Amino acid sequence: DPAKLEQLAEDIAANGLRDPIVLLPDGLILNGRNCYLACIKAKVEPTFIHSRIGLMAAVIGDFRNQSDCGTSPASVE
């Protein structure tokens, strides 16, 4: 939804990226794709952390990072 992405970008521009974007060992985004896109839109340098598990382990283990990357409730993915 473009409106939600715009709202998230505005929130990140005003308050910063609250939680880092989670990357798989190969550099693909595991969690935080919308946050990454909002950072690009807001011209805010995103922060990243690297997961120690691979994609299959994440799926099998039902890896869920419930964080929203912004600060307002509307920014929840």
DSSP file with accessible surface (Angstrom, degrees, kcal/mol):
  #  RESIDUE AA STRUCTURE BP1 BP2  ACC     N-H-->O    O-->H-N    N-H-->O    O-->H-N    TCO  KAPPA ALPHA  PHI   PSI    X-CA   Y-CA   Z-CA
    1    1 A D     >        0   0  126      0, 0.0     4,-2.1     0, 0.0     3,-0.2   0.000 360.0 360.0 360.0 115.3    0.0    0.0    0.0
    2    2 A P  H  >  +     0   0  110      0, 0.0     4,-2.4     0, 0.0     5,-0.2   0.842 360.0  55.2 -60.3 -34.9    1.7    3.2   -1.2
    3    3 A A  H  > S+     0   0   66      2,-0.2     4,-2.4     1,-0.2     5,-0.2   0.913 108.8  47.0 -66.8 -41.3    0.0    5.4    1.5
    4    4 A K  H  > S+     0   0  128     -3,-0.2     4,-2.5     2,-0.2    -1,-0.2   0.891 111.7  51.1 -66.8 -37.8    1.2    3.2    4.3
    5    5 A L  H  X S+     0   0   45     -4,-2.1     4,-2.7     2,-0.2    -2,-0.2   0.919 110.4  49.4 -64.7 -40.9    4.7    3.2    2.9
    6    6 A E  H  X S+     0   0   73     -4,-2.4     4,-2.4     2,-0.2    -2,-0.2   0.922 111.4  48.9 -62.5 -43.7    4.6    7.0    2.7
    7    7 A Q  H  X S+     0   0   86     -4,-2.4     4,-2.2     2,-0.2    -2,-0.2   0.912 112.0  48.8 -63.1 -41.8    3.4    7.2    6.3
    8    8 A L  H  X S+     0   0    8     -4,-2.5     4,-2.7     2,-0.2     5,-0.2   0.922 110.2  51.5 -64.3 -42.1    6.2    4.8    7.4
    9    9 A A  H  X S+     0   0    3     -4,-2.7     4,-2.7     1,-0.2    -2,-0.2   0.913 110.0  49.4 -62.0 -41.9    8.8    6.9    5.5
   10   10 A E  H  X S+     0   0  115     -4,-2.4     4,-2.1     2,-0.2    -1,-0.2   0.909 111.4  49.3 -63.5 -40.7    7.5   10.1    7.2
   11   11 A D  H  X S+     0   0   18     -4,-2.2     4,-2.9     2,-0.2     5,-0.3   0.929 112.8  46.4 -64.7 -44.2    7.7    8.4   10.6
   12   12 A I  H  X S+     0   0    0     -4,-2.7     4,-2.7     1,-0.2    -2,-0.2   0.904 110.9  52.9 -66.6 -38.7   11.3    7.2   10.0
   13   13 A A  H  < S+     0   0   63     -4,-2.7    -1,-0.2    -5,-0.2    -2,-0.2   0.904 117.6  37.9 -61.8 -38.6   12.3   10.6    8.7
   14   14 A A  H  < S+     0   0   79     -4,-2.1    -2,-0.2    -5,-0.2    -1,-0.2   0.859 135.5  17.4 -80.1 -36.2   11.0   12.2   11.8
   15   15 A N  H  < S-     0   0   95     -4,-2.9    -3,-0.2     1,-0.2    -2,-0.2   0.454 101.2-121.1-120.0  -7.9   12.0    9.6   14.4
   16   16 A G     <  -     0   0   27     -4,-2.7     2,-0.7    -5,-0.3    -1,-0.2  -0.038  47.1 -51.3  86.0 168.6   14.6    7.4   12.8
   17   17 A L        -     0   0   28     28,-0.2    53,-0.2     1,-0.2    52,-0.1  -0.724  51.3-164.9 -80.7 115.9   14.6    3.7   12.1
   18   18 A R  S    S+     0   0  122     51,-3.2    -1,-0.2    -2,-0.7    52,-0.1   0.912  70.1  28.4 -73.4 -45.0   13.8    2.1   15.5
   19   19 A D  S    S-     0   0   44     50,-0.4    28,-0.2    49,-0.1    -1,-0.2  -0.947  87.7-111.4-120.2 141.7   14.8   -1.5   14.8
   20   20 A P        -     0   0   46      0, 0.0     2,-0.3     0, 0.0    28,-0.3  -0.248  34.0-105.1 -68.3 157.5   17.5   -2.7   12.4
   21   21 A I  E     -a   48   0A   2     26,-2.8    28,-2.5    11,-0.1     2,-0.5  -0.666  34.9-128.3 -81.6 134.3   16.6   -4.6    9.3
   22   22 A V  E     -aB  49  31A   4      9,-2.3     8,-2.9    -2,-0.3     9,-1.7  -0.769  25.3-165.4 -93.4 125.1   17.4   -8.3    9.6
   23   23 A L  E     -aB  50  29A  17     26,-3.0    28,-3.9    -2,-0.5     6,-0.2  -0.840  17.6-125.8-108.9 145.2   19.6   -9.9    6.8
   24   24 A L    >   -     0   0    9      4,-3.4     3,-2.5    -2,-0.4    30,-0.1  -0.375  42.5 -95.9 -73.5 164.6   20.2  -13.5    6.0
   25   25 A P  T 3  S+     0   0   84      0, 0.0    -1,-0.1     0, 0.0    29,-0.1   0.824 127.4  54.9 -55.0 -28.6   23.8  -14.6    5.8
   26   26 A D  T 3  S-     0   0  114      2,-0.1     3,-0.1     1,-0.0    28,-0.0   0.431 123.1-104.3 -87.4   3.4   23.7  -14.1    2.0
   27   27 A G  S <  S+     0   0   41     -3,-2.5     2,-0.1     1,-0.3    -1,-0.0   0.365  76.2 134.8  94.8  -5.5   22.6  -10.5    2.4
   28   28 A L        -     0   0  107      1,-0.1    -4,-3.4    -5,-0.1     2,-0.5  -0.468  64.8-101.3 -73.9 151.3   18.9  -10.9    1.5
   29   29 A I  E     +B   23   0A  59     -6,-0.2    -6,-0.3     1,-0.2     3,-0.2  -0.604  38.0 176.0 -77.7 123.3   16.4   -9.3    3.7
   30   30 A L  E    S+     0   0A  42     -8,-2.9     2,-0.4    -2,-0.5    -7,-0.2   0.824  74.6   6.4 -89.4 -41.8   14.7  -11.7    6.2
   31   31 A N  E    S+B   22   0A  34     -9,-1.7    -9,-2.3     1,-0.1    -1,-0.3  -0.980 114.4  44.2-146.3 129.1   12.7   -9.0    8.0
   32   32 A G     >  +     0   0    7     -2,-0.4     4,-2.8   -11,-0.2     5,-0.2   0.629  51.0 142.8 116.6  21.5   12.2   -5.4    7.3
   33   33 A R  H  > S+     0   0  150      1,-0.2     4,-2.5     2,-0.2     5,-0.2   0.934  80.7  45.8 -59.1 -45.7   11.6   -5.0    3.6
   34   34 A N  H  > S+     0   0   50      1,-0.2     4,-2.4     2,-0.2    -1,-0.2   0.886 112.1  51.9 -65.0 -36.8    9.0   -2.3    4.0
   35   35 A a  H  > S+     0   0    4      2,-0.2     4,-2.4     1,-0.2    -1,-0.2   0.906 109.0  50.5 -64.8 -40.4   11.3   -0.5    6.5
   36   36 A Y  H  X S+     0   0   83     -4,-2.8     4,-2.2     2,-0.2    -2,-0.2   0.944 111.8  47.1 -62.1 -46.9   14.1   -0.7    4.0
   37   37 A L  H  X S+     0   0   67     -4,-2.5     4,-2.4     1,-0.2    -2,-0.2   0.893 112.0  50.9 -62.7 -39.2   11.9    0.8    1.3
   38   38 A A  H  X S+     0   0    0     -4,-2.4     4,-2.6     2,-0.2    -1,-0.2   0.886 107.9  52.7 -66.7 -37.6   10.7    3.5    3.6
   39   39 A C  H  X>S+     0   0    0     -4,-2.4     5,-2.6     2,-0.2     4,-0.8   0.921 109.6  48.8 -62.0 -44.3   14.3    4.4    4.6
   40   40 A I  H ><5S+     0   0   95     -4,-2.2     3,-0.9     1,-0.2    -2,-0.2   0.945 113.4  46.9 -59.5 -47.6   15.2    4.8    0.9
   41   41 A K  H 3<5S+     0   0  107     -4,-2.4    -2,-0.2     1,-0.3    -1,-0.2   0.878 116.2  44.3 -62.1 -39.1   12.1    7.0    0.4
   42   42 A A  H 3<5S-     0   0   24     -4,-2.6    -1,-0.3    -5,-0.2    -2,-0.2   0.477 109.1-123.5 -84.9  -4.5   12.9    9.0    3.5
   43   43 A K  T <<5 +     0   0  192     -3,-0.9     2,-0.4    -4,-0.8    -3,-0.2   0.894  63.2 143.6  58.8  42.0   16.7    9.3    2.6
   44   44 A V      < -     0   0   40     -5,-2.6    -1,-0.2    -6,-0.1    -2,-0.1  -0.946  56.8-118.7-111.5 131.1   17.6    7.7    5.9
   45   45 A E        -     0   0  161     -2,-0.4   -28,-0.2    -3,-0.1     2,-0.0  -0.562  34.4-136.4 -69.1 116.5   20.5    5.3    6.1
   46   46 A P        -     0   0   14      0, 0.0     2,-0.3     0, 0.0    -1,-0.1  -0.377   8.3-135.9 -73.2 155.8   19.1    2.0    7.3
   47   47 A T        -     0   0   76    -28,-0.2   -26,-2.8    -2,-0.0     2,-0.3  -0.840  21.5-160.3-107.9 152.0   20.8   -0.1    9.9
   48   48 A F  E     -a   21   0A  81     -2,-0.3     2,-0.3   -28,-0.3   -26,-0.2  -0.935  15.0-165.9-131.6 151.2   21.2   -3.8    9.5
   49   49 A I  E     -a   22   0A  85    -28,-2.5   -26,-3.0    -2,-0.3     2,-0.5  -0.956  25.0-127.0-127.9 153.0   21.9   -6.9   11.6
   50   50 A H  E     -a   23   0A 127     -2,-0.3     2,-0.2   -28,-0.2   -26,-0.2  -0.882  16.5-134.6-104.4 127.4   22.8  -10.3   10.2
   51   51 A S        -     0   0   17    -28,-3.9   -29,-0.0    -2,-0.5     0, 0.0  -0.521   3.6-147.1 -73.5 144.3   20.9  -13.4   11.2
   52   52 A R  S    S+     0   0  243     -2,-0.2     2,-0.3   -28,-0.1    -1,-0.1   0.459  77.7  74.8 -88.7  -4.4   23.0  -16.4   12.1
   53   53 A I  S    S-     0   0   61      1,-0.1    -2,-0.1     2,-0.0     2,-0.1  -0.783  79.3-122.3-109.2 155.5   20.4  -18.7   10.7
   54   54 A G     >  -     0   0   35     -2,-0.3     4,-2.1   -30,-0.1     5,-0.2  -0.324  35.6 -95.7 -85.3 175.4   19.6  -19.5    7.1
   55   55 A L  H  > S+     0   0   97      1,-0.2     4,-2.7     2,-0.2     5,-0.2   0.914 122.5  51.1 -60.8 -45.7   16.2  -19.1    5.4
   56   56 A M  H  > S+     0   0  127      1,-0.2     4,-3.2     2,-0.2     5,-0.3   0.922 110.3  49.6 -62.2 -40.6   15.1  -22.7    5.9
   57   57 A A  H  > S+     0   0   51      1,-0.2     4,-2.6     2,-0.2    -1,-0.2   0.896 111.0  50.9 -64.8 -35.9   15.9  -22.6    9.6
   58   58 A A  H  <>S+     0   0    5     -4,-2.1     5,-3.2     2,-0.2     4,-0.3   0.927 114.2  43.0 -66.3 -43.7   14.0  -19.3    9.8
   59   59 A V  H ><5S+     0   0   96     -4,-2.7     3,-1.1     3,-0.2    -2,-0.2   0.949 117.4  45.2 -67.7 -47.4   10.9  -20.9    8.1
   60   60 A I  H 3<5S+     0   0  133     -4,-3.2    -2,-0.2     1,-0.3    -1,-0.2   0.913 116.9  45.4 -64.3 -39.4   11.1  -24.2   10.0
   61   61 A G  T 3<5S-     0   0   58     -4,-2.6    -1,-0.3    -5,-0.3    -2,-0.2   0.445 109.8-124.3 -83.6   0.8   11.7  -22.3   13.3
   62   62 A D  T < 5 -     0   0   87     -3,-1.1     2,-0.2    -4,-0.3    -3,-0.2   0.937  33.2-159.2  54.1  49.6    8.9  -19.9   12.5
   63   63 A F      < +     0   0   81     -5,-3.2     2,-0.4    -6,-0.1    -1,-0.2  -0.435  18.1 172.4 -61.7 121.6   11.2  -16.9   13.0
   64   64 A R        -     0   0  163     -2,-0.2     2,-0.8    -3,-0.2   -33,-0.1  -0.911  22.8-167.3-139.5 114.1    9.1  -13.9   13.6
   65   65 A N        -     0   0   56     -2,-0.4   -43,-0.1     1,-0.1    -2,-0.0  -0.874   9.8-166.5 -94.8 108.7   10.5  -10.5   14.6
   66   66 A Q        +     0   0  157     -2,-0.8    -1,-0.1     2,-0.0     2,-0.0   0.360  44.9 121.4 -83.0   9.1    7.4   -8.7   15.7
   67   67 A S        -     0   0   32      9,-0.1     2,-0.4     2,-0.0    10,-0.2  -0.362  54.2-145.5 -72.5 148.1    9.1   -5.3   15.7
   68   68 A D        -     0   0   18      2,-0.2     8,-0.1     8,-0.1   -49,-0.1  -0.868  14.5-137.1-102.2 149.6    7.8   -2.5   13.6
   69   69 A a  S    S+     0   0    5     -2,-0.4   -51,-3.2     6,-0.4   -50,-0.4   0.699  81.8  57.9 -86.4 -15.7   10.7   -0.3   12.4
   70   70 A G  S    S-     0   0    0    -53,-0.2    -2,-0.2     5,-0.2   -62,-0.1  -0.164  84.2-118.9 -95.9-162.1    9.0    3.0   13.0
   71   71 A T  S    S+     0   0   62    -63,-0.1    -1,-0.0    -2,-0.1   -54,-0.0   0.610  82.4  78.5-117.2 -16.9    7.6    4.4   16.2
   72   72 A S  S >  S-     0   0   32      1,-0.1     3,-2.0   -64,-0.1     4,-0.2  -0.675  81.3-121.5 -96.9 150.7    3.9    4.9   15.5
   73   73 A P  G >  S+     0   0  114      0, 0.0     3,-1.4     0, 0.0    -1,-0.1   0.825 110.4  65.4 -56.9 -28.0    1.3    2.1   15.6
   74   74 A A  G 3  S+     0   0   46      1,-0.3   -66,-0.1   -67,-0.1   -67,-0.1   0.680  89.0  68.2 -69.6 -14.6    0.4    2.9   12.0
   75   75 A S  G <   +     0   0    5     -3,-2.0    -6,-0.4   -68,-0.1    -1,-0.3   0.490  68.7 121.2 -86.1  -1.0    3.9    1.9   10.9
   76   76 A V    <         0   0   85     -3,-1.4    -8,-0.1    -4,-0.2    -9,-0.1  -0.430 360.0 360.0 -65.0 132.2    3.3   -1.8   11.7
   77   77 A E              0   0  102    -10,-0.2    -1,-0.1    -2,-0.1    -2,-0.1  -0.357 360.0 360.0 -68.7 360.0    3.7   -3.9    8.5
